[in-house]
Amino acid sequence: MALYTPSSFKAELNEKGWRMTPQRETILHIFQNLPKGNHLSAEDLYNMLQNRGERISLSTIYRTLKLMARMGILRELELAEGHKHYEINQPYPHHHHHLVCVQCNKTIEFKNDSILKIGLKQAEKSGLHLLDCQLTIHTICYEALRKGWPSLVSTEWSCPRALTDTENSE
């Protein structure tokens, strides 16, 4: 898995008979410059682009994110919020996985090379090329457990650990 440049992205799109549009290049640039540990939903990306004065429709964003995930450029993540998030698909040794609290949505990234090795081995064994290998472990944070999860109603309690950014552990 190599990181895409605008020219390599354009070459692969052209090879498939598609074009490198300014919108696709803008979206690639945003993900390439996203701080480590940040994950964007389509709506997050749309709002970010609107704030920058970019006029890219939400439907174009959805189509581009799906295309870039199918190409292996982005990782499509199922975190706890109930909608997909995306991040750049980093090559080894930057590959990582996620622990997610389903109560407060706190996300912690972790590395485990054995998970990636198993994915590579299984793909090769089946005659396939690995684009992505990810493990998402759904958890409950200790704060939610102490407050009585699963009987918590999210409107009654807000986890003090609930963060929009990501902790990293290695």
C-alpha positions as CSV (number, residue, x, y, z in Angstrom):
1,M,0.0,0.0,0.0
2,A,1.7,3.2,-1.2
3,L,0.6,6.7,-0.5
4,Y,-1.1,8.4,-3.4
5,T,0.1,11.6,-5.0
6,P,-2.2,13.6,-7.2
7,S,-0.3,12.3,-10.3
8,S,-0.5,8.6,-9.2
9,F,-4.2,9.1,-8.4
10,K,-4.7,10.7,-11.8
11,A,-2.9,7.9,-13.6
12,E,-5.0,5.2,-11.9
13,L,-8.2,7.1,-12.6
14,N,-7.2,7.5,-16.3
15,E,-6.3,3.9,-16.5
16,K,-9.9,3.1,-15.5
17,G,-11.3,5.6,-17.9
18,W,-12.1,8.2,-15.3
19,R,-10.9,11.8,-14.9
20,M,-9.0,13.6,-12.1
21,T,-11.5,16.4,-11.3
22,P,-10.6,19.4,-9.2
23,Q,-13.0,18.1,-6.6
24,R,-11.2,14.7,-6.3
25,E,-7.9,16.4,-6.1
26,T,-9.1,18.7,-3.3
27,I,-10.5,15.8,-1.3
28,L,-7.3,13.9,-1.7
29,H,-5.3,16.9,-0.5
30,I,-7.5,17.3,2.6
31,F,-7.0,13.7,3.7
32,Q,-3.3,13.8,3.0
33,N,-3.0,16.8,5.3
34,L,-5.4,15.7,8.0
35,P,-3.7,15.5,11.4
36,K,-2.8,12.0,12.5
37,G,-5.7,10.3,14.3
38,N,-8.4,12.4,12.7
39,H,-11.3,10.7,10.9
40,L,-13.8,12.6,8.8
41,S,-17.4,11.7,7.9
42,A,-18.8,12.9,4.6
43,E,-20.7,15.6,6.5
44,D,-17.5,16.7,8.4
45,L,-15.7,17.0,5.1
46,Y,-18.6,18.9,3.5
47,N,-18.6,21.4,6.4
48,M,-14.8,21.8,6.3
49,L,-15.0,22.5,2.5
50,Q,-17.9,25.0,3.0
51,N,-15.9,26.8,5.6
52,R,-13.0,27.1,3.2
53,G,-15.2,28.5,0.5
54,E,-15.1,25.3,-1.7
55,R,-18.3,24.5,-3.5
56,I,-18.4,20.7,-3.6
57,S,-21.8,19.1,-3.3
58,L,-22.5,16.5,-0.6
59,S,-23.4,13.9,-3.3
60,T,-20.0,14.5,-5.0
61,I,-18.3,14.0,-1.7
62,Y,-20.1,10.7,-1.0
63,R,-19.2,9.4,-4.5
64,T,-15.6,10.5,-4.2
65,L,-15.2,9.0,-0.7
66,K,-16.6,5.7,-1.9
67,L,-14.4,5.7,-5.0
68,M,-11.3,6.5,-3.0
69,A,-12.1,3.7,-0.5
70,R,-12.6,1.2,-3.3
71,M,-9.3,2.1,-4.8
72,G,-7.6,1.7,-1.4
73,I,-6.6,5.3,-1.0
74,L,-8.9,5.9,2.0
75,R,-10.0,3.5,4.8
76,E,-13.8,3.4,5.3
77,L,-14.3,3.1,9.1
78,E,-17.4,1.9,11.0
79,L,-16.9,3.7,14.3
80,A,-19.5,4.1,17.1
81,E,-21.4,7.2,15.7
82,G,-23.6,5.1,13.3
83,H,-22.1,6.6,10.1
84,K,-19.0,6.0,8.2
85,H,-15.7,7.9,8.7
86,Y,-12.7,8.0,6.5
87,E,-9.0,8.4,6.9
88,I,-6.0,8.1,4.6
89,N,-4.9,4.4,4.1
90,Q,-1.4,4.4,5.5
91,P,1.1,1.8,4.4
92,Y,3.0,-0.4,6.8
93,P,4.5,0.5,9.4
94,H,1.9,3.2,10.0
95,H,-1.1,0.8,9.6
96,H,-3.3,0.8,12.7
97,H,-6.6,-0.4,14.2
98,H,-9.2,1.1,16.5
99,L,-10.7,0.7,19.9
100,V,-14.1,2.5,20.1
101,C,-16.3,3.2,23.1
102,V,-19.9,2.7,22.0
103,Q,-21.1,5.0,24.8
104,C,-18.9,8.1,24.4
105,N,-17.5,7.4,20.9
106,K,-13.9,7.8,22.2
107,T,-11.5,6.2,19.6
108,I,-8.1,5.0,20.4
109,E,-5.7,3.9,17.6
110,F,-3.4,1.0,18.2
111,K,-0.8,-1.0,16.1
112,N,-0.6,-4.7,15.8
113,D,1.5,-6.1,13.0
114,S,0.1,-9.7,13.4
115,I,-3.4,-8.5,12.3
116,L,-1.9,-7.1,9.1
117,K,0.2,-10.2,8.5
118,I,-2.8,-12.4,8.9
119,G,-4.7,-10.3,6.4
120,L,-1.8,-10.3,3.9
121,K,-1.4,-14.1,4.2
122,Q,-5.2,-14.8,3.7
123,A,-5.4,-12.4,0.7
124,E,-2.3,-14.0,-0.9
125,K,-3.6,-17.5,-0.2
126,S,-6.8,-16.6,-2.0
127,G,-4.9,-15.0,-4.9
128,L,-6.0,-11.5,-4.0
129,H,-4.3,-8.2,-3.4
130,L,-4.8,-6.6,0.0
131,L,-6.1,-3.0,-0.1
132,D,-6.8,-2.6,3.6
133,C,-6.9,-4.7,6.8
134,Q,-8.6,-3.2,9.8
135,L,-9.8,-4.3,13.2
136,T,-12.3,-2.2,15.1
137,I,-12.9,-3.4,18.7
138,H,-16.1,-2.0,20.2
139,T,-15.7,-1.3,23.9
140,I,-17.3,0.4,26.9
141,C,-15.1,2.9,28.8
142,Y,-14.7,2.5,32.5
143,E,-16.4,5.8,33.2
144,A,-19.6,4.5,31.5
145,L,-19.3,1.2,33.4
146,R,-18.9,3.1,36.7
147,K,-22.0,5.2,35.9
148,G,-24.1,2.0,35.4
149,W,-23.9,1.2,31.7
150,P,-26.0,-0.3,30.0
151,S,-28.8,1.5,31.8
152,L,-27.3,4.9,30.9
153,V,-29.4,7.1,28.7
154,S,-27.1,9.3,26.7
155,T,-29.1,12.4,27.4
156,E,-28.7,11.9,31.2
157,W,-24.9,11.6,31.2
158,S,-22.0,12.7,29.1
159,C,-18.7,10.9,29.5
160,P,-15.9,13.2,30.5
161,R,-13.6,11.2,28.2
162,A,-15.7,11.8,25.2
163,L,-13.3,13.4,22.7
164,T,-13.5,14.4,19.1
165,D,-9.8,13.7,18.6
166,T,-8.1,10.4,18.9
167,E,-5.7,9.1,21.5
168,N,-2.9,7.0,20.1
169,S,-1.3,4.0,21.9
170,E,1.5,1.9,20.6
